[in-house]
Amino acid sequence: MEDINVQELKERLEKKEEFGFVDVREEWEYEEDNLGALNIPLSQLPHQLSEIDEYKNKELVVHCRSGARSDNAKKFLQTKGFSKVRNLIGGIMAYRELEGQG
């Protein structure tokens, strides 16, 4: 599946659309600022797959600060059978930048 850009994510969050949403940053980063996603740090992902099992065949958006860690998360999840994983291009930094323009 194609990755998702901040504009599309923002519109979908505003419409309260249903999709899996995971923030793979560390807890302290999540506490500082988050978009309301489930927080599973990248290092914990292999141990917490059961928390997102329901999204194996549904859309699952992953994000981090800039898009690098979530890209790794996407690749890992795909090896575990998650078929519709999308990485947020530019991460939360790009999302907040978009909001600043609004």
The first five atom37 places (N, CA, C, CB, O) and aatype in JSON, in Angstrom:
{
  "aatype": [12, 6, 3, 9, 2, 19, 5, 6, 10, 11, 6, 1, 10, 6, 11, 11, 6, 6, 13, 7, 13, 19, 3, 19, 1, 6, 6, 17, 6, 18, 6, 6, 3, 2, 10, 7, 0, 10, 2, 9, 14, 10, 15, 5, 10, 14, 8, 5, 10, 15, 6, 9, 3, 6, 18, 11, 2, 11, 6, 10, 19, 19, 8, 4, 1, 15, 7, 0, 1, 15, 3, 2, 0, 11, 11, 13, 10, 5, 16, 11, 7, 13, 15, 11, 19, 1, 2, 10, 9, 7, 7, 9, 12, 0, 18, 1, 6, 10, 6, 7, 5, 7],
  "atom_mask": [
    [1, 1, 1, 1, 1],
    [1, 1, 1, 1, 1],
    [1, 1, 1, 1, 1],
    [1, 1, 1, 1, 1],
    [1, 1, 1, 1, 1],
    [1, 1, 1, 1, 1],
    [1, 1, 1, 1, 1],
    [1, 1, 1, 1, 1],
    [1, 1, 1, 1, 1],
    [1, 1, 1, 1, 1],
    [1, 1, 1, 1, 1],
    [1, 1, 1, 1, 1],
    [1, 1, 1, 1, 1],
    [1, 1, 1, 1, 1],
    [1, 1, 1, 1, 1],
    [1, 1, 1, 1, 1],
    [1, 1, 1, 1, 1],
    [1, 1, 1, 1, 1],
    [1, 1, 1, 1, 1],
    [1, 1, 1, 0, 1],
    [1, 1, 1, 1, 1],
    [1, 1, 1, 1, 1],
    [1, 1, 1, 1, 1],
    [1, 1, 1, 1, 1],
    [1, 1, 1, 1, 1],
    [1, 1, 1, 1, 1],
    [1, 1, 1, 1, 1],
    [1, 1, 1, 1, 1],
    [1, 1, 1, 1, 1],
    [1, 1, 1, 1, 1],
    [1, 1, 1, 1, 1],
    [1, 1, 1, 1, 1],
    [1, 1, 1, 1, 1],
    [1, 1, 1, 1, 1],
    [1, 1, 1, 1, 1],
    [1, 1, 1, 0, 1],
    [1, 1, 1, 1, 1],
    [1, 1, 1, 1, 1],
    [1, 1, 1, 1, 1],
    [1, 1, 1, 1, 1],
    [1, 1, 1, 1, 1],
    [1, 1, 1, 1, 1],
    [1, 1, 1, 1, 1],
    [1, 1, 1, 1, 1],
    [1, 1, 1, 1, 1],
    [1, 1, 1, 1, 1],
    [1, 1, 1, 1, 1],
    [1, 1, 1, 1, 1],
    [1, 1, 1, 1, 1],
    [1, 1, 1, 1, 1],
    [1, 1, 1, 1, 1],
    [1, 1, 1, 1, 1],
    [1, 1, 1, 1, 1],
    [1, 1, 1, 1, 1],
    [1, 1, 1, 1, 1],
    [1, 1, 1, 1, 1],
    [1, 1, 1, 1, 1],
    [1, 1, 1, 1, 1],
    [1, 1, 1, 1, 1],
    [1, 1, 1, 1, 1],
    [1, 1, 1, 1, 1],
    [1, 1, 1, 1, 1],
    [1, 1, 1, 1, 1],
    [1, 1, 1, 1, 1],
    [1, 1, 1, 1, 1],
    [1, 1, 1, 1, 1],
    [1, 1, 1, 0, 1],
    [1, 1, 1, 1, 1],
    [1, 1, 1, 1, 1],
    [1, 1, 1, 1, 1],
    [1, 1, 1, 1, 1],
    [1, 1, 1, 1, 1],
    [1, 1, 1, 1, 1],
    [1, 1, 1, 1, 1],
    [1, 1, 1, 1, 1],
    [1, 1, 1, 1, 1],
    [1, 1, 1, 1, 1],
    [1, 1, 1, 1, 1],
    [1, 1, 1, 1, 1],
    [1, 1, 1, 1, 1],
    [1, 1, 1, 0, 1],
    [1, 1, 1, 1, 1],
    [1, 1, 1, 1, 1],
    [1, 1, 1, 1, 1],
    [1, 1, 1, 1, 1],
    [1, 1, 1, 1, 1],
    [1, 1, 1, 1, 1],
    [1, 1, 1, 1, 1],
    [1, 1, 1, 1, 1],
    [1, 1, 1, 0, 1],
    [1, 1, 1, 0, 1],
    [1, 1, 1, 1, 1],
    [1, 1, 1, 1, 1],
    [1, 1, 1, 1, 1],
    [1, 1, 1, 1, 1],
    [1, 1, 1, 1, 1],
    [1, 1, 1, 1, 1],
    [1, 1, 1, 1, 1],
    [1, 1, 1, 1, 1],
    [1, 1, 1, 0, 1],
    [1, 1, 1, 1, 1],
    [1, 1, 1, 0, 1]
  ],
  "atom_positions": [
    [[0.84, -1.2, 0.0], [0.0, 0.0, 0.0], [0.87, 1.25, 0.0], [-0.95, 0.01, 1.22], [1.97, 1.27, 0.55]],
    [[0.34, 2.27, -0.63], [1.07, 3.53, -0.7], [1.11, 4.22, 0.65], [0.44, 4.44, -1.74], [0.18, 4.1, 1.44]],
    [[2.2, 4.95, 0.91], [2.28, 5.7, 2.15], [1.28, 6.85, 2.13], [3.72, 6.23, 2.36], [0.71, 7.18, 1.09]],
    [[1.07, 7.45, 3.3], [0.06, 8.49, 3.43], [0.74, 9.83, 3.68], [-0.94, 8.16, 4.58], [1.74, 9.9, 4.4]],
    [[0.22, 10.9, 3.09], [0.8, 12.22, 3.36], [0.01, 12.92, 4.46], [0.82, 13.07, 2.07], [-1.09, 12.5, 4.82]],
    [[0.58, 13.99, 4.99], [-0.03, 14.66, 6.15], [-1.4, 15.25, 5.83], [0.88, 15.76, 6.66], [-2.29, 15.26, 6.68]],
    [[-1.58, 15.74, 4.61], [-2.85, 16.34, 4.22], [-3.97, 15.29, 4.27], [-2.76, 16.95, 2.81], [-5.05, 15.54, 4.82]],
    [[-3.71, 14.12, 3.7], [-4.71, 13.06, 3.7], [-5.01, 12.6, 5.13], [-4.25, 11.87, 2.85], [-6.17, 12.4, 5.49]],
    [[-3.96, 12.43, 5.93], [-4.17, 12.0, 7.32], [-5.0, 13.02, 8.09], [-2.82, 11.79, 8.03], [-5.93, 12.65, 8.81]],
    [[-4.68, 14.29, 7.93], [-5.41, 15.34, 8.64], [-6.9, 15.3, 8.29], [-4.81, 16.74, 8.3], [-7.76, 15.36, 9.17]],
    [[-7.2, 15.18, 7.01], [-8.6, 15.13, 6.57], [-9.31, 13.9, 7.14], [-8.69, 15.11, 5.03], [-10.46, 13.99, 7.58]],
    [[-8.62, 12.78, 7.15], [-9.24, 11.54, 7.65], [-9.44, 11.58, 9.15], [-8.4, 10.34, 7.27], [-10.43, 11.06, 9.66]],
    [[-8.51, 12.19, 9.87], [-8.68, 12.32, 11.32], [-9.85, 13.26, 11.63], [-7.38, 12.85, 11.98], [-10.63, 13.01, 12.55]],
    [[-9.96, 14.34, 10.86], [-11.06, 15.29, 11.07], [-12.41, 14.64, 10.81], [-10.89, 16.51, 10.16], [-13.4, 14.96, 11.47]],
    [[-12.45, 13.72, 9.84], [-13.7, 13.02, 9.53], [-13.94, 11.84, 10.47], [-13.68, 12.53, 8.08], [-14.97, 11.16, 10.39]],
    [[-12.97, 11.61, 11.36], [-13.03, 10.49, 12.31], [-13.21, 9.13, 11.61], [-14.18, 10.71, 13.3], [-13.98, 8.28, 12.05]],
    [[-12.48, 8.98, 10.53], [-12.54, 7.71, 9.78], [-11.9, 6.59, 10.6], [-11.82, 7.85, 8.41], [-11.04, 6.82, 11.46]],
    [[-12.33, 5.38, 10.31], [-11.82, 4.2, 11.02], [-10.58, 3.64, 10.34], [-12.91, 3.11, 11.1], [-10.62, 3.28, 9.16]],
    [[-9.49, 3.58, 11.06], [-8.27, 2.91, 10.59], [-7.35, 2.74, 11.79], [-7.56, 3.72, 9.43], [-7.46, 3.46, 12.78]],
    [[-6.45, 1.77, 11.68], [-5.47, 1.59, 12.75], [-4.47, 2.72, 12.71], [0.0, 0.0, 0.0], [-4.1, 3.2, 11.63]],
    [[-4.02, 3.17, 13.88], [-3.14, 4.33, 13.95], [-2.15, 4.11, 15.09], [-3.96, 5.66, 14.15], [-2.54, 4.08, 16.26]],
    [[-0.87, 3.96, 14.74], [0.14, 3.66, 15.75], [1.31, 4.65, 15.67], [0.66, 2.23, 15.58], [1.83, 4.94, 14.59]],
    [[1.69, 5.16, 16.83], [2.83, 6.06, 16.99], [3.98, 5.21, 17.53], [2.5, 7.28, 17.94], [3.88, 4.68, 18.63]],
    [[5.07, 5.08, 16.76], [6.17, 4.2, 17.18], [7.32, 4.95, 17.87], [6.7, 3.46, 15.98], [8.42, 4.42, 18.01]],
    [[7.04, 6.18, 18.29], [8.07, 6.94, 19.03], [8.12, 6.45, 20.48], [7.77, 8.47, 18.98], [7.25, 5.71, 20.93]],
    [[9.15, 6.88, 21.18], [9.3, 6.52, 22.6], [8.21, 7.2, 23.42], [10.71, 6.91, 23.12], [7.63, 8.21, 23.0]],
    [[7.93, 6.64, 24.6], [6.86, 7.17, 25.45], [7.03, 8.65, 25.76], [6.81, 6.4, 26.74], [6.05, 9.41, 25.73]],
    [[8.27, 9.08, 26.07], [8.48, 10.48, 26.43], [8.18, 11.41, 25.26], [9.92, 10.69, 26.91], [7.7, 12.53, 25.46]],
    [[8.45, 10.96, 24.05], [8.14, 11.77, 22.86], [6.63, 11.87, 22.7], [8.79, 11.16, 21.59], [6.1, 12.93, 22.37]],
    [[5.96, 10.76, 22.93], [4.51, 10.69, 22.8], [3.84, 11.61, 23.83], [4.01, 9.23, 22.99], [2.88, 12.31, 23.52]],
    [[4.38, 11.6, 25.05], [3.81, 12.44, 26.1], [3.98, 13.92, 25.78], [4.46, 12.13, 27.44], [3.13, 14.74, 26.14]],
    [[5.08, 14.26, 25.1], [5.36, 15.65, 24.72], [4.34, 16.17, 23.71], [6.77, 15.76, 24.15], [3.89, 17.31, 23.8]],
    [[3.99, 15.32, 22.75], [3.1, 15.73, 21.67], [2.64, 14.48, 20.93], [3.8, 16.73, 20.69], [3.46, 13.64, 20.57]],
    [[1.33, 14.34, 20.7], [0.87, 13.18, 19.94], [-0.38, 13.52, 19.15], [0.6, 12.0, 20.88], [-1.03, 14.53, 19.38]],
    [[-0.69, 12.64, 18.21], [-1.84, 12.84, 17.33], [-3.02, 11.95, 17.73], [-1.45, 12.56, 15.87], [-4.0, 11.84, 16.99]],
    [[-2.9, 11.31, 18.89], [-4.0, 10.47, 19.36], [-3.89, 9.01, 18.95], [0.0, 0.0, 0.0], [-4.82, 8.23, 19.15]],
    [[-2.76, 8.64, 18.38], [-2.55, 7.25, 17.97], [-2.19, 6.39, 19.18], [-1.44, 7.15, 16.9], [-1.85, 6.91, 20.24]],
    [[-2.28, 5.08, 19.01], [-1.83, 4.14, 20.03], [-0.31, 4.21, 20.07], [-2.34, 2.68, 19.74], [0.34, 4.13, 19.02]],
    [[0.27, 4.35, 21.26], [1.73, 4.45, 21.37], [2.35, 3.07, 21.63], [2.12, 5.43, 22.49], [2.17, 2.48, 22.69]],
    [[3.09, 2.58, 20.63], [3.88, 1.36, 20.79], [5.28, 1.68, 20.25], [3.22, 0.12, 20.02], [5.49, 1.67, 19.04]],
    [[6.23, 1.98, 21.15], [7.59, 2.3, 20.68], [8.13, 1.2, 19.77], [8.55, 2.5, 21.88], [7.86, 0.02, 19.99]],
    [[8.89, 1.59, 18.76], [9.42, 0.65, 17.77], [10.09, -0.55, 18.43], [10.41, 1.36, 16.86], [9.91, -1.69, 17.98]],
    [[10.85, -0.31, 19.49], [11.56, -1.41, 20.16], [10.61, -2.4, 20.82], [12.52, -0.84, 21.21], [10.97, -3.55, 21.06]],
    [[9.39, -1.95, 21.12], [8.4, -2.81, 21.78], [7.45, -3.5, 20.79], [7.59, -2.0, 22.76], [6.73, -4.42, 21.16]],
    [[7.47, -3.04, 19.56], [6.53, -3.54, 18.55], [6.47, -5.07, 18.45], [6.89, -2.97, 17.21], [5.37, -5.63, 18.43]],
    [[7.62, -5.77, 18.4], [7.55, -7.23, 18.3], [6.82, -7.88, 19.48], [8.95, -7.81, 18.2], [6.24, -8.96, 19.34]],
    [[6.86, -7.22, 20.64], [6.25, -7.78, 21.85], [4.79, -7.39, 22.03], [7.04, -7.35, 23.06], [4.09, -7.96, 22.87]],
    [[4.32, -6.42, 21.24], [2.96, -5.91, 21.43], [2.08, -6.06, 20.19], [3.01, -4.46, 21.82], [1.09, -5.35, 20.04]],
    [[2.44, -6.98, 19.32], [1.68, -7.18, 18.09], [0.22, -7.54, 18.36], [2.32, -8.28, 17.25], [-0.67, -7.2, 17.58]],
    [[-0.03, -8.24, 19.47], [-1.4, -8.65, 19.77], [-2.33, -7.44, 19.94], [-1.43, -9.5, 21.05], [-3.54, -7.55, 19.73]],
    [[-1.76, -6.29, 20.31], [-2.57, -5.09, 20.5], [-3.13, -4.53, 19.19], [-1.75, -4.02, 21.19], [-4.11, -3.8, 19.18]],
    [[-2.49, -4.9, 18.09], [-2.93, -4.37, 16.79], [-3.31, -5.47, 15.81], [-1.84, -3.5, 16.17], [-3.49, -5.23, 14.62]],
    [[-3.43, -6.69, 16.33], [-3.76, -7.86, 15.5], [-4.99, -7.66, 14.63], [-3.96, -9.05, 16.38], [-5.06, -8.17, 13.51]],
    [[-5.97, -6.92, 15.15], [-7.22, -6.72, 14.4], [-6.99, -5.97, 13.09], [-8.22, -5.96, 15.26], [-7.87, -5.96, 12.23]],
    [[-5.82, -5.32, 12.93], [-5.55, -4.54, 11.72], [-4.7, -5.31, 10.7], [-4.85, -3.25, 12.09], [-4.17, -4.71, 9.76]],
    [[-4.56, -6.62, 10.89], [-3.74, -7.41, 9.97], [-4.18, -7.24, 8.52], [-3.78, -8.87, 10.35], [-3.34, -7.16, 7.62]],
    [[-5.48, -7.19, 8.29], [-6.0, -7.04, 6.94], [-6.77, -5.75, 6.75], [-6.89, -8.21, 6.59], [-7.54, -5.59, 5.8]],
    [[-6.57, -4.82, 7.68], [-7.21, -3.5, 7.58], [-6.11, -2.46, 7.5], [-8.17, -3.23, 8.79], [-4.95, -2.73, 7.8]],
    [[-6.51, -1.26, 7.1], [-5.53, -0.18, 6.99], [-4.93, 0.16, 8.35], [-6.17, 1.06, 6.37], [-5.65, 0.3, 9.34]],
    [[-3.61, 0.29, 8.38], [-2.89, 0.63, 9.59], [-1.87, 1.72, 9.25], [-2.18, -0.63, 10.2], [-0.95, 1.49, 8.46]],
    [[-2.04, 2.89, 9.84], [-1.12, 4.01, 9.61], [-0.12, 4.06, 10.76], [-1.9, 5.37, 9.48], [-0.51, 4.07, 11.93]],
    [[1.17, 4.09, 10.43], [2.2, 4.19, 11.46], [2.93, 5.52, 11.28], [3.21, 2.99, 11.38], [3.13, 5.99, 10.16]],
    [[3.33, 6.13, 12.4], [4.09, 7.38, 12.3], [5.09, 7.51, 13.42], [3.15, 8.58, 12.3], [4.98, 6.84, 14.46]],
    [[6.07, 8.39, 13.2], [7.07, 8.7, 14.21], [7.38, 10.2, 14.09], [8.38, 7.82, 14.03], [6.51, 10.98, 13.69]],
    [[8.58, 10.59, 14.43], [8.92, 12.01, 14.39], [9.08, 12.51, 12.94], [10.2, 12.27, 15.19], [8.53, 13.54, 12.55]],
    [[9.87, 11.74, 12.15], [10.17, 12.21, 10.8], [9.81, 11.23, 9.69], [11.62, 12.54, 10.7], [9.86, 11.57, 8.51]],
    [[9.44, 10.01, 10.07], [9.09, 9.02, 9.06], [10.07, 7.86, 8.94], [0.0, 0.0, 0.0], [9.76, 6.87, 8.28]],
    [[11.24, 7.97, 9.57], [12.26, 6.92, 9.44], [11.93, 5.68, 10.28], [13.63, 7.46, 9.84], [11.92, 4.57, 9.76]],
    [[11.66, 5.88, 11.57], [11.32, 4.74, 12.43], [10.04, 4.07, 11.97], [11.19, 5.19, 13.88], [9.93, 2.84, 12.0]],
    [[9.07, 4.87, 11.57], [7.8, 4.28, 11.14], [7.96, 3.52, 9.82], [6.72, 5.37, 10.98], [7.22, 2.57, 9.56]],
    [[8.94, 3.91, 9.0], [9.21, 3.15, 7.79], [9.76, 1.77, 8.17], [10.21, 3.9, 6.87], [9.4, 0.76, 7.56]],
    [[10.62, 1.73, 9.18], [11.12, 0.45, 9.69], [9.98, -0.37, 10.28], [12.23, 0.67, 10.75], [9.92, -1.59, 10.08]],
    [[9.08, 0.29, 11.0], [7.93, -0.4, 11.59], [7.06, -0.99, 10.49], [7.09, 0.57, 12.47], [6.58, -2.12, 10.61]],
    [[6.85, -0.23, 9.42], [6.04, -0.69, 8.3], [6.64, -1.97, 7.71], [5.93, 0.4, 7.21], [5.93, -2.95, 7.49]],
    [[7.95, -1.95, 7.47], [8.62, -3.12, 6.89], [8.51, -4.33, 7.82], [10.1, -2.81, 6.61], [8.25, -5.44, 7.36]],
    [[8.69, -4.1, 9.11], [8.58, -5.18, 10.09], [7.17, -5.75, 10.11], [8.97, -4.68, 11.5], [6.98, -6.97, 10.07]],
    [[6.18, -4.86, 10.16], [4.78, -5.31, 10.22], [4.4, -6.12, 8.97], [3.84, -4.1, 10.37], [3.65, -7.09, 9.05]],
    [[4.93, -5.7, 7.82], [4.65, -6.44, 6.59], [5.19, -7.86, 6.67], [5.25, -5.7, 5.38], [4.58, -8.79, 6.14]],
    [[6.34, -8.04, 7.33], [6.89, -9.4, 7.47], [6.04, -10.24, 8.42], [8.35, -9.34, 7.97], [6.12, -11.47, 8.4]],
    [[5.24, -9.59, 9.24], [4.38, -10.28, 10.21], [2.95, -10.45, 9.68], [4.35, -9.52, 11.52], [2.05, -10.84, 10.43]],
    [[2.75, -10.17, 8.39], [1.45, -10.43, 7.79], [0.48, -9.27, 7.76], [0.0, 0.0, 0.0], [-0.68, -9.45, 7.39]],
    [[0.94, -8.08, 8.15], [0.06, -6.9, 8.06], [0.12, -6.41, 6.61], [0.5, -5.75, 9.08], [1.18, -6.02, 6.12]],
    [[-1.02, -6.45, 5.95], [-1.01, -6.24, 4.5], [-1.31, -4.82, 4.04], [-1.99, -7.15, 3.88], [-1.08, -4.49, 2.88]],
    [[-1.81, -3.98, 4.93], [-2.21, -2.62, 4.49], [-1.59, -1.54, 5.37], [-3.74, -2.48, 4.5], [-2.29, -0.66, 5.87]],
    [[-0.27, -1.61, 5.56], [0.43, -0.65, 6.41], [0.85, 0.56, 5.58], [1.67, -1.3, 7.08], [1.37, 0.42, 4.47]],
    [[0.61, 1.75, 6.14], [1.0, 3.0, 5.47], [1.82, 3.85, 6.43], [-0.26, 3.78, 4.98], [1.45, 4.02, 7.59]],
    [[2.92, 4.36, 5.94], [3.8, 5.21, 6.74], [3.41, 6.68, 6.51], [5.31, 4.96, 6.38], [3.16, 7.09, 5.38]],
    [[3.38, 7.47, 7.59], [3.11, 8.9, 7.45], [4.38, 9.59, 6.97], [2.61, 9.52, 8.8], [5.37, 9.66, 7.7]],
    [[4.35, 10.1, 5.75], [5.51, 10.75, 5.14], [5.83, 12.04, 5.92], [5.24, 11.07, 3.64], [4.99, 12.93, 6.05]],
    [[7.05, 12.11, 6.42], [7.49, 13.3, 7.15], [7.15, 13.27, 8.63], [0.0, 0.0, 0.0], [7.6, 14.14, 9.38]],
    [[6.36, 12.29, 9.06], [6.05, 12.13, 10.48], [5.3, 13.29, 11.12], [0.0, 0.0, 0.0], [4.7, 14.12, 10.43]],
    [[5.34, 13.32, 12.44], [4.6, 14.33, 13.2], [5.17, 15.73, 12.93], [4.66, 14.01, 14.71], [4.45, 16.72, 13.04]],
    [[6.46, 15.82, 12.57], [7.04, 17.13, 12.26], [6.34, 17.75, 11.06], [8.56, 17.0, 11.99], [5.99, 18.93, 11.08]],
    [[6.14, 16.95, 10.02], [5.47, 17.45, 8.82], [4.0, 17.77, 9.12], [5.56, 16.42, 7.67], [3.45, 18.74, 8.59]],
    [[3.38, 16.96, 9.98], [1.98, 17.18, 10.34], [1.82, 18.51, 11.07], [1.46, 16.03, 11.22], [0.92, 19.28, 10.75]],
    [[2.68, 18.77, 12.03], [2.61, 20.03, 12.78], [2.93, 21.23, 11.88], [3.57, 19.99, 13.98], [2.39, 22.32, 12.07]],
    [[3.81, 21.02, 10.92], [4.17, 22.08, 9.96], [2.93, 22.43, 9.13], [5.36, 21.64, 9.02], [2.65, 23.6, 8.89]],
    [[2.19, 21.41, 8.7], [0.97, 21.61, 7.93], [-0.04, 22.41, 8.76], [0.38, 20.25, 7.49], [-0.67, 23.35, 8.26]],
    [[-0.2, 22.03, 10.02], [-1.13, 22.74, 10.9], [-0.75, 24.2, 11.06], [-1.19, 22.06, 12.28], [-1.61, 25.08, 11.11]],
    [[0.54, 24.45, 11.12], [1.04, 25.81, 11.28], [0.69, 26.68, 10.08], [0.0, 0.0, 0.0], [0.54, 27.89, 10.21]],
    [[0.56, 26.06, 8.92], [0.22, 26.8, 7.7], [-1.28, 27.12, 7.65], [0.63, 26.0, 6.45], [-1.72, 28.07, 7.0]],
    [[-2.05, 26.27, 8.38], [-3.5, 26.43, 8.34], [-3.91, 27.66, 9.04], [0.0, 0.0, 0.0], [-5.11, 27.96, 9.12]]
  ]
}
